[in-house]
Amino acid sequence: SQGLGCFSGFLVSMLVAYLVMKRKIVKVMSGYQVLRNVLQFLATTDLSVTGITLAKDTDTCLPALADFHHAFEVVFVDPSGLVNLCADMTASKYHQVQFEAKHSMEILDDRMVDGFQALLMTSKPMLRTFDHVFHLKHVSKLQSACKKMQLLNELMDRGGNYVAAALPFIVSLLTRGLARRALLVAHSLPQTPEWPIDVEPPKHKDIGSLMFGLLFVPEFAASTLVKGPQADHPEATDFRTFWGEKSELRRFQDGSICEAVVWEASTICQKRLIPEQIVKHLLKLHADIPESCICYTGALLESVIKNGKKALGTGEEDMVNVVCSYDDLSRKLWNLEGLPLTVTAVQGIHPALRYTDVFPPIPMKPIYSFHKQIKSRHLLLPSEEKPCPAYITPLKIICHMEGSGQWPQDKEAIKHIKAAFHLQLAELLQQQHQFICRPAVTHTDVYKDGYVFRLQVAYHREPLILKEVVTPEGMLKYQDTEESQRLELETSHQPYLTSSLHGLHQQHPVFGSTCRLAKRWISAQLLSDSISEECVDLLVASLFLHPAPFTPPSSPQVGFLRFLNLLATFDWRNNPLIINLNAGLTDADCTEIKNKFVAARSRLPVMFIATPKDRWNSVWTQERPSAQILQRLLVLASESVRALEEQLMNPLSSQDVKIVFRPPLDHYDVLIHLNSNQIPRHLESVDSPVKSFSRGVVKNSAGVRILFPVVDYDPAQCYLQDLREMCYRSWSDQVALMPERLNGDEGSMAFRQRMLKFQDRSNGKGGLFWELEAFNDLALFFYDKHGGDVIAVLWKPSSFQPQPFKVSNMKGRTVTTLNNELVCVPNIEAILEDFEVLGEGLVKSVEARTEKWTI
């Protein structure tokens, strides 16, 4: 609405006057009806083809509309019949207005959307509106463009303003080059700065950079081929002239020989940047604008989801390979022979199976020399002398068995039957398909194609049986228990969510990468343990299912910017976020959800997300985030949007977009620094490490008879879990936890030796002989699971309140005197020492920021 050639408020007023004159707006209409009529007129009338005039007299001396069209791109004549009100407007800018008018009509007609909020209260900056944005850094280059394109007459008409003269032709050139790929090609408006009357006026080059926005058609945006006319057609010469040396003759499958342009791109990430190749090629060829003058910011953020410096792509191909391997395993499970009950459903629940895993698993084969071998059990263990082995994530799959009267009705008996199924699944998969399997009580791990799939048997009535409670009077009643809710989440809600989001990714190919950027940002802010992955996936899904006032994103970067803006601006206190997966909610359903939300707000989670399968409970946000974490997320999101848009709007800056992925550590009280050789996912860190380590695996899926690799082993996460839970009810209980973690008896013995070190301490500082959740009572722990080398600790304010001297208050505390009374206060010196001793071999140092806490 501001700048040279803008669609200003004055033009809108004149347009309303024109519609009144034509009796399309009458006095009895409401404001809403006037708005709809104006939008309808703009959406259906192209003023660059059919101009309009406010002149009432048909004076033959006045110029005709055809004369105005010959001189101007957009025509709207004033009442005198002599002045074109849209003289400076480009056809591109009017087409942008027209596109927005059409889109606004669709939003107003959608009863699921709050049209007033979306259209009149939500700003649409170019960075969040368009899928790709690029800057012309030095507009002075448009002088040579005018010469190259022979725009002398236009330059004279514009009084020497080479920016205004060249801009329509530049946009027209790009529109033709991006014909099938781009729905809209728009440009920013040159701003004329003010200047004192006693100095020289600013020159045309002083307007700064020009920004262009591209809105893509998702189906064709990443196409590597531009097919032209057949070689013997007259249009072939024009095609060759337009594309220059890039045009070549190609023979197609139908036998035709046509002119064609093929763009080089091997990965999905590179294919998304084909428009950049087109823009730079055409501007260089036809306007003499070198590549160095173009700052293309379409995919700057995607570097943070590349695994290592040498990675060409961002992992989409790896995700497809995982899904293909899962599909093959699923078919084999369906057709497995010898099971007493048939498999009724196989449903994956791992994020990689819905394309949203931040760093998708890659096929890996262990190197035996980096591990301890337990050949009797066909297992490998981490070697103390070597760096921590690469992290291998288990891909969890729920395997539903058919119902039968033979299933027991006792919950413990059901667990035993499921354990027997896990053993039999492993045996049959080994016999019939030669897979390497490792059964356990709760699951069976299957090594296939270099991946580890974790099969978990499910029985559809088990959640209901777990809800059974016998009252003191002997009555049987059903109520939710923690165990039943967890099982229902795993066997019902997660499979539904995974299949729904898998389908959403098929409709919107950048959904997965947008989720990955969002989750990488949350993890980089050390908050990945404070909000569930499923919650983040749903937040991103809302941007694609309910994008108003925007269109669904067609690039991960714009999707990520909108995600940050959603977090920062959504009114979580007063509104539920309703996500209509699979169009399973009607308008009446949404109204009912909103009404019930308002009535029960005080009892609901701070972040409430409703879906067709989960309308009233918001299962993904029941436990997290807390109100404090949500507030922290809002502040970080708001600052990240501001910082990121500043970087992307300034083409002359360094454009270090990773700045929003580097967490501020100033407000934490203690920093626990970790040894990088014991961090298995170190290469996933935001800033690629200078030094890397061999992790004892090769990227290879070949080989059938191998020892089972170390699965789901991340020392930093194990250490973090110990810090948070610290449940030392008995030494034997704690030692019993470790075989699951380290895959074998030697692991438990190693952990037992570590525990004995604590028993030998006799310095009287309290040590680790606290009953339950010692550190969790005193502090919060934050960590970036994707290669972070720092665990940040925040003391809980309530922990530093002096407590009365009681035995129950002595967990991690020491006795001191306050006002002649014995009180207990945190024993910080002992706690910090315990941090270091507990993480021996993993912890490099503990940095206490003593100025941040006092006792």
N, C-alpha and C positions, 0 to 999 in steps of 0.2 A: 504493500500500500504506500510505500515511500521510495523515491528515487526516480531516475529518468525512465519514462515509459511505464509508470506504475498504474495499477487499477485503483485509483484513489477514491476517497469518500465523495469527492465532487462528482466523479464519473458515475458512481452508484446513484447519487441524487438525480443526475440527468437521466439515467436509465429508468428510474422510477417515474420521473416526469414523462418520459416517452411512453411508458406503459399506461400511465393515466390518460395520456392523449389518445392512445389507441384503445382505450376503454378495457384494458386487460386488468386494470386495478381500479376499483370503485371505492367510494367513500365509506360504504358500510362494511368493508373488509376489516378483519382484525389484523394486528401486527404479524401474527403467524401466517395468515393467508397471504399477506403482502410478501413476506419472506419466501414462501413457497412459489409464488408467481414469478418473482425475480429469478430464483434459482432455476425454475422450469424454463424461463426464457433463455437464460444463459446456457443451460444444458442443451437446448435444441436449436440455438441460433449461432451460426458461425459468422461473426462480423468480419473475418478475414476473407470470406467469400461473398456474403450478402450483407452489405452495409446498411445502416439505418440513418434517418435524418429527423431532426426536430423541426425543420423548416416546413411551414404549412403551405406557403405559396409555391406554385409550380412555375416560377419565373424562368423563361427560357434563357435569360442572360446568366443565370447561376450555373455553376459547374454541375454536371450530372454525377451520380454516385459512381458510374464507371470511370469518370475522370479521376475521382478520389482514389479508386482502387488501383488505378495505373500508377499513382504517385505514392500511395501509402499501403502498408500491410494490413492494418486494421482501420475500419471506417465507421465513425460515429459523428455525424455532422451536427453542428450547433443550430439554433433557430435562425441565424442569419443566412445559413446555407453556404457560408464561405470558409468556415473554420472546422477542421477535423479535430475533435476533442481527443482522439487517440493517435495523434500524429506521431508521437514518439514510441508508441507501444509496438513491440514485435509480435508477429503471429504466434511465436512460441509462448510468449507470456499470456496472450489471450487464450491459447489452447490449454494452458495450465489452469487459468480461471475456469474455463469450460469444464475441464476434467474434475476440478474440485466441486463445481456446481452439481455435476452428475452424481458424484460420490456422496455429496451432502443429501441429495434427494433419496438415495438408497438408505442412508442412515436414518433420515426422518421417517421412512416407511418401515424401518425395522423396530418392532415393538420390544425387542429384547435389549435395545440400547437406549441409554439416556441421551437423546439427541441434543438437548440443550447443553448439557455438560460437555459432550464431545465436540459440538460445532462452535459453540460460543465462548467456552471457558478454557479450552485446551489449545495452547500455542503449538505451531507446527514449524519449527526451524528446519532449514534444509537438511541438516545433518541427520535428523530423525525421520524426515519425510521420504528422502530418496535413498535407493539402495546403494548407489555409488555416487561419490562426490569427487570432483577434481577441480583444482585451481589453476588459472592462468596467472602465473606469478608476476610477470612483467607485461603489463598491457601495452607498453610501448612497442612490443613486437607486432601489434596489430597494424602499425604503419606499413611494415613490409608485407603484411597480409593483404592490405588494401591494394598495394602495387601488384602483388602476385595474382590477385583475383580480379584485377582491372576494375576497381571501384571508384574511378576518378569522379564520375558524375554524382554518385552517392556521397562522396567526400565533400564535394562542393555544396550539395544540398544541405549537408549537416554543418556547414561553416567550418570545415576542417576537423571536426570531431571524429577522429578515426575509430574510436571505440564504438560510437553509435552507428557509424557507417558499416563497420565490419561485423558487428555482433549478429545481425539477422542472417548473414551469409554463413557465418561459422556454425550457428545453430542448425541452419538448413542442411549444411554439409554433414553434420553429425547425425541428424535425423535420418538422412538417407542411408548413411553407413550402418546405422543401428536399427534399420527398418523393422525387422521381425523381432529383434531382441528387446527393444525399448518401447514401453507403453507411452513414455513421456520424456522429452529432453527439455530441461528448463535451465534458466540462468538467473543469477542474482542481478539486481538492478544497480547500475552505476550511481553512486551517491555523490552529489556535488557539494563539497564542503563550503562552509561560510568563510568569508575573509574580510578584513578591515578595508574600508574604502580608500585608505591612503597607501595601500600596497598593491603589488601586481596580483591579478587573480591567479588562482592555482591552474596549473597546466593539466592537460587531459591525463597524463601519466600519474598524476597525484591521487587518483581515485583509489589506488591500491590494487589488490588482485581481484580478478573476476572469478566467480564460483559457478560451476555447472553441476546440475543434478540429473541423474539417470534413474528412471523408474522402470524396472524390468518386467518382461513377460517370463515367468519362471520356466516354462516349457522350452523356450528357445534361447534364453540368455547365455547358456554355457555351450551352445553348439559350436563345433570346431569348423563347420563348413558353411560357406556362402555360395550357393549354387546360382550360376548366372544363366543367360540364354544360350541356346545352341550355337555352335561356332559359325554356322552359315547364316545366322539371322542378322539383320542390320543392327539390332541392339547390342550385339557382341562388342562392337567397336567402342560404344559408349561405356560398356562395362569395363573394358580393358583400360580405357582412359581414366575412369573413376578410381580403380583400384591399383593402377600402375603395375609395378613389377610383381606384385603379389598375385596377380591374376595368371592362371595357367589353364591349359586344356586338360580335361579329365574325362575318362570314359566311365559311365555309370552302369549299374547292374541291368537297367532296362535297355542297354545298348546305345543310348544317346551319348554324344560327345559334346560337352558343354564347357563354357568358361566357368571357372570356380576359384575360390580363394579358400585355402586350408590354413588354419591357425595352429601353431604348435602348442600343445598342452597335453601332458601325460597324466596328471592327477586331477581329481575333482577340484581341488583348491586352485590349480592353475587354470582350469576351464572357467572358473568363476571370474577370472581376470582377463578373459579374452576381450571384453569391451575395452579394457585399458590398451591392449595392443591395437585395436581398431582406432581408438581416439588418437593415439600418438602417431599412427601411420598416416591417417587422413590429414591431420593438422600439419604434419611435416610436408606431405606431398602437395597439398593444395593451398596452404597458407604460409608456408615457410616458417612455421613455429617449431623450434627444436624441442626435443624431448626434455631437455634440461629446464625448459620454461613451464613444464606441466608437472604439477604436484598431484599425483593420483592417490587418493586416500581410501580406496575401496576395501582394502584387506590388511591394513596395518596391524590390527589386533590379533590376527590369526597366528602370528608367530608364537604366542604363549601356549597354544595347544599343539605345537609341533614337538615331537619327542626327540630332542637332540638337535645339534646344529646342522647335521647332514641330512636331516629328514626333508624330502621333497614335498610331501603332502602333509595334510593335517589329520590323517588317520581314518578318513572315510572309507578308503579301500580296505583297511584292516578290519573295520567294523563289518563290512559286507562279507569278508572271509569268515568272521566269527559266526555270523548269522547262517551262512551256507553250511558250515560244519555242524551247527546246532540243528538245522533242518534235517540233515542227513542222520544225525543221532536220533532225532525225534522219530523219523520213519523206522529206524531199526528197533526202537523201543516198542512202537506200535505192533511190529511184526515179530516180536520176540516169542519164541516157542518154549513151552515148558513151565510157564507161570501158572499157579493154581487159579489166579484171577486175572482177567484181561485188563490191559491199560486203557482207561477211558479218555484220558487227556494228558498231554505233555505241554507244560507251559513254562517258558523261561521268565525269570524275574530279575535277572542281572541287567544293569543299565546298558551294557553293550548290546543286549538283544533288543533294545528300543532306540539304539543309535545315540545314546546320551552319555556314554562313559567318557570321562575327560580324556584319559589316555587308554585307548582300547588295547586289550591284550594282543600280543603277537606270538606266533608259534615259537616255542622254545624247547630246546633239548639240553639236559644238564651235562656239564663236563665233570666226569667223575673225580678228576684230580683236585677239584675245588671243594669236595664234600667228603664227609665220613660215610662209609658204606655199611649198611646192615643187610648183607646179601640174603640172610635167612628169611627176612621179611620183605625183601625187594624194596628197601627204603634208602633214602639219602638223608643225611643231616648236615647242617651248616658246619664248616670247619672253623675252629677258633683262629687258626693261623692265616686264613684268607679273608678278604672283604666279604661282607654279607652278600649272599646270592641274590640274583635279580628277583624282584617280586613277581610271583605268579598268582594271579587272582583266580579263585574258583568261580566258575560261571554257574550260578545256582539255577536248577531246574526242578519244578514241582511235577511229580509223576503221580497222577490220580489213578487209584485202583477202583475197580467196579464195586458197587455195594453188594453185600451178600449176607445171608442169615448166619454165616459162619464167623463173621466179625464179632469179637467179644464186645460187651457193653461196659467193661471196666477200663478206665483210662490207662492204668498200668499195663493191663493185658494188651491193649491196642499198641502201646509203645513196643512191647515185646514182639508182636506180630510184624510191626513195621521194621524192626531190626532184622527179623528173619527175611523179610522181603529185600532189604538192602543186601544181605548176604547172597540171596539167590540171584538178584539182579547182577551183582558182580560176577558170580559164577557163570551165568548164562551168556553175558556179554563177552567174557573171556573165551568160552567154548565156541560160540557161534560167530563171533566177529573178531576174535583175537585182540580185543582191547585190554590194556593194562588197567586193572581196577584195584582200588583199595577201599574195602568196606569198613564202615564204622557203625556204631549204634544208631546215630541220628541221620546218617547219609551214606552214600557211596560215591567216591571220587573216581572219575573215568578219565584216563589220559587218551586223547584222540586228536590227531592232526596237530599236535604240539600245544593243544589247549587242555585245561583241566575242567571238566564239567562235574558239578556236584549234584547228584540226583537225590531228591528227598521225596519219599513216598508219602502220600496224603490220602486220608479217608474222609469222605465228605461229612460224616456225622460226628467226627471227633471234636470239633469246636463245641457242638451242642452238648456232648457228654461231659466236656470239661466245665461246662456251666452248671452242671448239676450240683446242688448243695442240699444236704439233709438238715432240716431245722431241728432244734432240741425236742420238738414235739413229734419228730419222726416223719414230718412232711417233706416231700421232694419238691424243690423249687429251682428255677433257673435264674442265674444272675451272672453278669459278666465278671470274669476273673482276669487277672493279669496274664495268666497262661493261655486262656481261651482267646483273649483279644490279640495276643501276639501270634497265635496260630492262625486265626482268621485273617490277620493282616498278610501273613505269608502265603496262605493257600487260596485266598479269595481276592482281596483287594489288590495285592501286587500283580498277580497274573492279569487281572482286568486292566489295570493301569498300563502294564507293559504292552499288551496287545493294542490298546487304544492309541498309545503314543507311537507305537510302531506304524499303525495306519496313518497317523497324522504326519509322520516323517515321509511316507510315500506321497502324500499330497503336497507337502512343503519340504523340499529337499534340504533346506538350510535349517530346519528345526533342530536337528541333532547337534549341529555345530554351534548354534546359538545357546542351547542348553549347556554345552561343554564350556563355552566362554563364561557363562553365568556361574557355573559351579567352580570353574578355575578361579574366578574373582573372589568368590566367597571363601574358598580354601586359602587363597593368598592373604585374605584378611584374618586368617587363623580362626575362622568361624564355621568350618565345615562340620564340626561335631555339634554345633548349636542349632543346626537346621537340617532337616532330612533332605536327601537327594530327590526323593519323590516330590517334596514340596517345591523345590526349585524347578523341577521338570514341569509341574503344573503351572507355576507362575509364568514360565516361558510359553507354555501351551496357550495360555489366555491371550498372549500377544498375537497368536496366529488365528485363534478361533474368534476373538473379539477385538480386532485391531483398531476399531473406530477411535479417532477420526482418520487414521492412516489406512493404508492397504497392508495386507500381510507382508512381512519382511521377505526380501529375496536375497539378502546377504547377511551373514552372521554378525557383521559389525553393527549394522543398523538395528538388528534384533537385540543385540547386547545393550546398545544405548537406550532403547525403549524399555528393556528390563530394568536398568538402573533407574530410569525415570518413573516406572511403575512402582518400584520399591519406595522411592523417595516421596511420591506425591499421592499415593492411594490412601484414602481415609480408612485405615484399618480399625479405628475405634468405632466408627459408626456404620460401616458397610461390610457385608460379606463379599468375598470375591467368588463369583459364580462362574464355573467353567463348564460349558455345555459340551462335554465329550460325546461324540457320536450323535449329536443332536438329540440327546435323550431327555431334555427338559423343555417343557412348554412355557409360554408366557405366564400362565397361571401358576406353574410350579415355581418359577422365579419369584413371583409376588409372594407366594406362601413362605418361601425360604427367607425372604427379607423381613416379613412380618414376624416370623418366629425368632429370627435373629435379634430383632429389636426387643422382643419380649423377654428373651433369655440371655441378653448380652453379658450380664455380670458372671454367668456360669460358664461361658464359652471361652475357648482359647483366644489369646490376644490377636492372633492371625487366623482368621476363619476362612477356609476354602471349601466350597460346596461343589460336588460333582453329581451326575445322575445316580451313581451307586452309593454315594456318601453325602446325603443331603443335610444331615442334622448333627453329625459328630465331628467332622473335620479330623479324620483319623491321622492324617499326616502332620498335623500341627498340635495334637493334643498335649504332648509333653514338651515340645520345643518348636519354635524359639520362646524363651521367656520374654517378659516385657522389657527387661533391660537389654537383652540381646537384640530384640527387634528395634529398639530405639537406636542402638549402636549401628545396626544395619542401615537404618534410614539416614543417619548422619553420614556414614561412609558412602552410601549411594549418591546422596545429594552432592557431596564434595567430589566424588569421582566423575559424575556427569559434568560438573562445572569444569574440572581440570581437563577432562578428555575433550570436551568441545572447544576449550581454549586451544589445546594442542592441534586439533584437526582444522580449526578455523584459521590458523596462522601458518601459511605455507612456507614462510621464511624462517620459522623456528626449527629446532632439531626434531620436533615431532616424536619425542620419546613417549609413546603411548603406554609403555610398561610402567610408567610412574603410578598409575592407578592400581597396579598389581603388587606394589611394594608396600607392605603394611607399616603404619606408624607404630613404633615400639616405645615411644616416649612415656606413655601413660602406664606401662607395665612396671611392676615392682621388682621382679626377678627375671633374668633371662638365663635359661639353661642352654648352653651351646653344645651341639652334638658333633661327633666325629663323622665326617662325610663318608668314610669308607664303610661305616655301619648303617648307612641310609640307602636302602636298596633302590629307591626311586629318585636318587639324587639328580639324574638327568632331566627330570620333569620340572625342576625349579624354574622360576620365572626368568632369572638371569642364568644362562647356561654356565655351568661350572668350568673353571679353567682346567681343573684336573679331574679326570674320570678314572674309574677303576673297572677291571675285568670282573664281571659278576658271576662267572662260573656257568654260563649258558651260551649256547649258540642259537641264532635265529634259524631254526630248522625244525621241520615237522617229520622228517624221515626217520625210519627206524621203528621197529615194532617192539622188540624185546629189550627194554631199557629198565633201569631202576626208577622207581617213582620219584619225581622231583619234590623239592621242598615247596609246600603250598601255603599261601596266605601268611608268610612269615615276614614281618616288618618289625625289627627291634624297637624302633622309635614308638610304634603304636603299642607294643607290649609294655614298654617302659611307661608310656602315658597312662595305660590302663592300670598299672600298678600304683602310679601316683594318685590316681583318682579313687581307686577302690581300697587298696591297702587293707584287705580283710585278713588279719592274722588271728583268726580264732584259734587255730592250732597249726603247728608247722606242717603236719602231715596233710592237712587240707590244702595248704598253699602249694606244696610240692605236687599234689595230685592234679593240679591244674595244668602242669607244664607238658605232659606227654601230648596233649592235644595240640599244644603250641609248637612243639619241636619235633613231633613225629617219632617218638620212640623212647625207650628206657634210658638211653644215654642222655637225652635231653633232660629228663627228670633228675638224673644224678647230677648233671651240671648245675641245675637250678638249686638242688639241695646243698651243694657246696657253697653256692652264693649265699644262701640263707644262713649257713653256719657261721659265715663271716660276721653277720649281724649279732649272733648269739655271743660271739667272743668279745663284743664291745663292753667295756666296763668303766667308761669314763664318767659315768654319772650324769650324762646330759639328757637322759630320757630315752634316746635311741628309738628303736622301732617296736617297742613292746607295748603298743597301744592296741586297744581292743578292736575298733571297727572304724573304717573310713577316716583314718587320722588326717591325711592331707586334704581330703575333700571337704572336711569341716572347716579348714583354715583358708583354702585358696581355690581359685579357678585356674584351669590350665588350658592354654590355647596353642594350636599347632597346625602348620600347613602340611597335610599328609602327602602332598605332591612335591617331595624333595626338600621340604623345609629343614633347615639346620639349626633352628632355634625353637625352644619351647618357652612360651611367655607365661609368666605366673602373675596373677592378680590376687592380692590378699583380700579376703572378705572383711569389710569394715567391722562386722559384728565380732570377728575373731579377736580383735584387739581391745575389746572391752574387758576390763579385769573381772574375773569370775571368783566367787567365794571359794575358799580352799576346801575342796572335796575330792575324794578319790576319783569320782566319776568325771571331774573336770580336769584331770591331769594328762589327758591325751595331748602330747606335743607341747606341754606347758611346763613352766617352772614356777617356783614359789618366790614371791617377793612381798615386801611390806608396803602398804599404802594406808596412810592415816592410822598408823599403829595397828592395822589389821592385816592378816595373812591373806593374800590373793594370788590367783593363778594368772599368768600372762604367757603368751606364746614364746617358746624357746627358739627364737629365730636362728641362733647360731647352730643348734643341734639339727633343726629342720633342714637348713641349707647343706649341712654336712651329710645328712641322710639322703638328700637329693643326689649328691655326688656319689656316695657309696652304693646306693641302689642301682645307679646307672654305670657302674664300673665297666670300662671298655667302650661304652657308648657315649658317656658324657665327657666332653672336653674340658669345660669349665662352667662354673656357676657364677654369674655376675649379679651381685646384690646391689640394687640401686637404693641405698639406704636413705637417700633424701626423700624417697617417695613413701616411706612408712615410718611411723613412730609408735612407741608403746606408751 
